[in-house]
Amino acid sequence: MNKFKIIVLLFFFFALGTFLGGTVKYFNIRWVADRNINEYLSFFEPQNIDDNYGGSTPEETFDMYLDALRKGDLELASKYYTVDKWDKRLEVLKNTDINSYIKELEGIMLNWISYNSIGNISTFIYKEKIDKDTNIDFLGTNIDLPAGEYTRKIEFEKINNIWKISLL
């Protein structure tokens, strides 16, 4: 009978340990996930609260972006993008022929062919004509584009009642 009691006690302690270990693991995973989410959100919150760069419509934001470029204020122009893209956009603008870029943007405004808005995301589709074969750098990959007409898009995101450029 003693062996039976020992086996039952060992099984009980094993089951109790498994239960307690699983419970601790569960709450540890939740704690880590909550901490990571809060850290992520806290990164954006202070910047979004102070972020008032943008218009009340996507078109107004696009016009403000274009005006900042015309004035040569690249830092202001980069602020019309979503907060997470400010630094990268500023670097891209510093390495861009701004006059050619402005002409390209003015051409976009004339060639809008459709518009779609769902919730806080608005997408504008436009046609772009490339007169000669071109090589572009897309996210670090060189792509050869033959001359022709292409359909492209611009996306805007509404954050705190202000429209920001999220893709251009």
C-alpha positions in Angstrom: 0.0 0.0 0.0 2.9 2.4 0.7 4.1 2.0 -2.9 0.6 2.9 -4.1 0.5 6.1 -2.0 4.0 7.1 -3.2 2.9 6.6 -6.8 -0.3 8.6 -6.3 1.6 11.4 -4.5 4.2 11.5 -7.3 1.5 11.6 -9.9 -0.3 14.4 -7.9 2.9 16.5 -7.7 3.7 15.9 -11.3 0.2 17.0 -12.4 0.3 20.0 -10.0 3.7 21.0 -11.4 2.5 20.6 -15.0 -0.5 22.7 -14.2 1.4 25.4 -12.4 4.2 25.5 -15.1 1.6 25.8 -17.8 -0.2 28.6 -15.9 3.1 30.5 -15.3 4.0 30.1 -19.0 0.6 31.3 -20.1 0.8 34.5 -18.0 4.4 35.1 -19.0 3.6 34.9 -22.7 0.7 37.4 -22.1 2.9 39.7 -20.1 5.6 39.7 -22.8 3.0 40.3 -25.6 1.4 43.2 -23.7 4.7 44.8 -23.0 5.8 44.5 -26.6 2.5 46.0 -27.8 2.7 48.9 -25.3 6.3 49.6 -26.3 5.3 49.6 -30.0 2.3 51.9 -29.4 4.3 54.3 -27.2 6.8 54.8 -30.0 4.1 56.2 -32.2 1.8 57.9 -29.7 4.0 61.0 -28.8 4.9 61.6 -32.5 1.3 61.2 -33.7 0.0 63.6 -31.1 2.3 66.3 -32.2 1.9 65.4 -35.9 -0.4 67.9 -37.5 1.2 67.8 -41.0 -1.4 67.0 -43.6 -4.7 68.0 -44.9 -8.3 67.3 -44.3 -8.5 65.4 -47.6 -5.9 63.3 -49.5 -5.9 65.9 -52.3 -5.1 68.7 -49.9 -2.2 66.7 -48.4 -0.8 66.0 -51.9 -1.0 69.7 -52.7 0.7 70.6 -49.4 3.5 68.1 -50.2 3.9 69.5 -53.7 4.0 73.1 -52.3 6.7 72.2 -49.7 8.8 70.7 -52.5 8.4 73.8 -54.7 9.7 75.9 -51.8 12.6 73.5 -51.4 11.6 72.6 -47.8 12.4 68.8 -48.0 12.0 68.3 -44.2 8.5 69.7 -44.3 7.7 67.7 -47.4 8.8 64.5 -45.7 6.4 65.2 -42.8 3.4 64.7 -45.0 4.2 61.0 -45.0 3.2 58.7 -42.2 5.5 59.1 -39.1 7.3 55.9 -39.7 8.5 57.0 -43.1 9.7 60.6 -42.3 13.4 59.8 -42.0 13.6 57.5 -45.0 11.6 59.9 -47.2 13.8 62.8 -46.2 16.9 60.8 -47.3 15.3 59.9 -50.6 14.3 63.6 -51.2 17.9 64.7 -50.5 19.1 62.4 -53.2 16.5 63.3 -55.8 16.4 65.9 -58.6 13.6 67.9 -57.1 12.7 69.9 -60.2 12.2 66.7 -62.2 10.3 65.1 -59.3 7.9 68.1 -59.1 7.2 67.8 -62.8 6.5 64.1 -62.3 4.1 64.9 -59.4 2.3 67.6 -61.4 1.8 65.0 -64.2 0.3 62.6 -61.7 -2.4 65.1 -60.8 -3.4 65.3 -64.5 -3.5 61.6 -65.0 -5.6 60.3 -62.1 -8.0 57.7 -63.5 -9.7 56.3 -60.4 -10.1 56.8 -56.7 -11.1 54.4 -54.0 -11.6 55.1 -50.3 -12.3 52.4 -47.7 -12.3 53.6 -44.1 -9.1 55.4 -43.3 -7.3 54.4 -46.5 -7.7 56.2 -49.9 -6.0 55.0 -53.1 -5.6 57.0 -56.2 -4.7 55.2 -59.4 -2.9 57.1 -62.2 -1.3 56.4 -65.5 2.4 57.1 -66.1 4.0 57.1 -69.5 7.7 56.3 -69.8 9.1 57.5 -73.1 12.3 55.4 -73.1 13.5 52.2 -71.5 14.4 52.9 -67.9 16.2 51.2 -65.0 14.7 51.9 -61.5 15.8 51.0 -58.0 12.8 49.4 -56.3 13.5 48.5 -52.6 17.2 47.8 -53.4 16.4 45.8 -56.6 17.2 47.2 -60.0 14.3 46.7 -62.4 14.3 47.3 -66.2 11.1 49.0 -67.4 10.6 49.2 -71.1 9.0 52.3 -72.6 5.2 52.3 -72.3 2.3 53.3 -70.2 2.0 52.0 -66.7 -0.7 52.2 -64.0 0.5 53.2 -60.5 -1.0 54.2 -57.3 -0.7 56.6 -54.4 -2.1 55.6 -51.0 -3.1 57.9 -48.2 -3.9 57.0 -44.6 -6.1 59.0 -42.2 -4.5 59.3 -38.8 -6.0 61.6 -36.1 -8.3 63.2 -38.7 -5.3 64.2 -40.9 -4.5 62.5 -44.2 -0.9 61.3 -44.6 0.9 59.8 -47.6 1.6 56.2 -47.0 2.7 55.1 -50.5 4.0 57.2 -53.4 
